[in-house]
Amino acid sequence: MISTQDWADARRVWDYHQMGHTPRPCSVAIGLGSHDLGVADIAVDLYKGGMAPLLVFTGATSPTTQERMPRGEAVHYRERALELGVPSEAILVEPHARNTGENIRFSRKLLEESGVKVSSVLLISKPYEERRAYATARKLWPGVDVVSASTPMTFAEYVDSIGDARLVIDMLVGALQRLMIYPDQGFMIRQPVPDDVAEAYERLCQAGYTSRLTTAATSST
């Protein structure tokens, strides 16, 4: 049973995870691999809207995507983009990254090797991963301007799309924990967490939404 307080706290954390950036033209758009093909869909929309001349899809597989995306997240994203009409020459694939830090580092290396000059990046992720992706990119690629983007949707719409409210709240809590602990480990820049968001996080942890918390100190997963 998810209480009214839990819903309110989860919505507050959801709102914090989103950066609220307005998409604008950038040198390249990078779609971060995950279980969510919606990342590829919004990347295509932004490409067709003139927000970037080139798409990079990055991601290998993980325990949550191995069955659904056996050829790798980036490969499946590319296939989706091709289905939606993006020309193959406008897509680069980085198929090795297994976490957010590797998504950024490996994409940066691929673009450098491809001779693409990058001054700004449209960084596309799941809605609740916007801030984490932004903070990671700012740490690992400090010379570029980073604009965050994701599929426009409300917290309720996202819960409906996943079909498991408790899992979604667990993911929100886990993502916020990483935002708080990873700066000390050198994985991302520090993002100030407002008091009301920190209090919501603590209540959700006390309520048992802890399955996505990490005790790892050596991996930006």
N, C-alpha and C positions, 0 to 999 in steps of 0.2 A: 504494500500500500504506500503510495507516494503522497505525502501530506501537502497541504496548501503551502506551508512554509518551504518545503523542499522544492516545489515548483517555482516559487518566487525566487529562491536562492539560485536555482539552476538558470533561470532566465537572466538574473543579474550577471552571473558568470559568463553566460553565452554572449551577452551584450559586450562585456569587457573583451572577450576574445576577438571581436571584430574590430578592425582598425577604422572603418568608416571612410576609407579613401575613395575618391572619385576617380574611376579609370581615366587615363589620359594616354596619348601616344607615347610608346617607349621603344627602345632599341630592339627588345625581344620580349616575348612572353614565355614564362617557364611554368609548366604544369607539373605539380608535385604528385608523384604516384601515390595511390591508395586504392582502397576497395571501391571508390566512388567514381564512376564514369562521368558523373556530373562535372568533374574537374575538366575533362576533355571537352565536354559540351560547352561550358562557359568560355574555355580557351578559344574554341572555334567561333563563338559569337563575338568575342573581342577582336579576333583576327579579322573577321568579316566586317567589323565595325571600324576597321582602320587603326586599331590601337597598337598593333605590332605587325611588322612585315615577316616575322619569323617565329615559329613555335618550337620550343624544346620540351619534350616530354621525358621525365626522369623517374626511374624506379625499377627495381628488380621484382622480386616476389617476397612475400612474408607469409607467416602461418595463416593470416586472415585473407590472403589473396591468392594463395597457391592453387586452390581448386577453381576459383572463378576466373583467374587470369594466369593460366599455366605458362603462357609465353612471356610473361613479365608485364608489369603494370605499364611501363612506357610503351611497349609494343602494342598492347591493347588500346592504349590512348591514341596512338598513331593510327591504328586501324579505324577507330571511331572517327577521328578527324578526316581521314580519307573518305569514309562513307558519307560524311557531311559536306564534302566538296572542297576540302583544302588540298591544294596541289602538293604532291610529294616533295617537290623542291623547297617548299616552305616549312618543312618539318625536319627537325633533328631529333634523334633518339639517344638517350643516355640510359642504358639498360642495367647498370650495376649498383646504383645507390640503394642502400637498405635503411637509411634513416635521413632525417631532415638535413643534418650537417653534410652528409654525403651528397644529397640532392643538390645542394648549393655548390659544394667544392667540385663535384664531377661535372656539373653543367657549366660552371665557369671554365674549367679546363677544356671541355669540348668546344665551347665557343671560341676560346683562344686558339685552339688547334685548327678551327675552321676559318680563322681569319676574320671573325665577326667583331667589330668594334662595339663595345657596350658602354653606354653612359647611364642607361636607365633600364630597369627590369620591371615588368608587370608580373608579379609573383602570384600564381593562382593555386589555391589550396581548398580544402574543405572549409566550410564557414567557421568552424570553431578552431581551426588551425591558423587563421590569418596572423594573429599577433605572434605566435611562436615562429612561424615562417619568416615574418618580417624581422624579428629580433635576431634570428639565426643569420639571415642574409646580411644584416647590418654589421654583424661581427665578422663574418667570413668573407665578405665582399664589400669592404668599406668604401671603395671608390665609386660605387654606383648609387643612383637614386632608386629607391625601392617603393613601388606602388603595390599595395595588396589588393587582391580581388578574390571573389568566390561566388558561387551561385546565390543570387539574391533570394533569401527565404527567411521566414521567421523561425523562432525556436520551435513552436508548435508544428510548423510544416516539416522541419527537419526530423523531429521525433516521429511524425507520421511516416516519413519516407524510410526511416530505419525500422520502425515497427517494434522497438524495444526501448521504452523510456528510461528504464534503469541503466541500461548499457550506455545510452547517450549521456546521462548525468555522470556516470563513471568516467566517460571519456573527457567530459568538460573538466572534471576535477583533476584527472591525471594531467591534462594539458596545462592547467594552471599551476600545478605543483612544479612541473618542469620549468615554467617561466620564472618561478621563484628560486629554484635551486641551480639551474644550469648556468646562470651568469657567473657564479663562483667557480664553476668548473671550466670556464672559458668557452662554452659552446654558443653563447649568445650575449647580446647586450642586455643590460638590466632595464626592465620596464616597471615603472612605479605602479604598485597595486593599490587602488583606493581602499580606504578602511572598510567601506561597506562590502566590497568584493572579497576582501580577506576574511571578513566575518562570515559571509555566505559560504566561503570555502570551508572554514572551520566547522560550521554547522553541518554541511554536507558530509564531511569526513566523519563527524561524530554520529551521523545518521547511517553510516555504513557504506557510503558510495566510494569505495576504496579499491576496487579491483584493478584499476589502471594506475595506481600509485606505483612509483619505482623506488627501489633502494639502491639502484646502480649509481656509482659515482664515476664511471669510466666510459659510458656510452651515451651518445646523443640520439637515443632511439625514441 
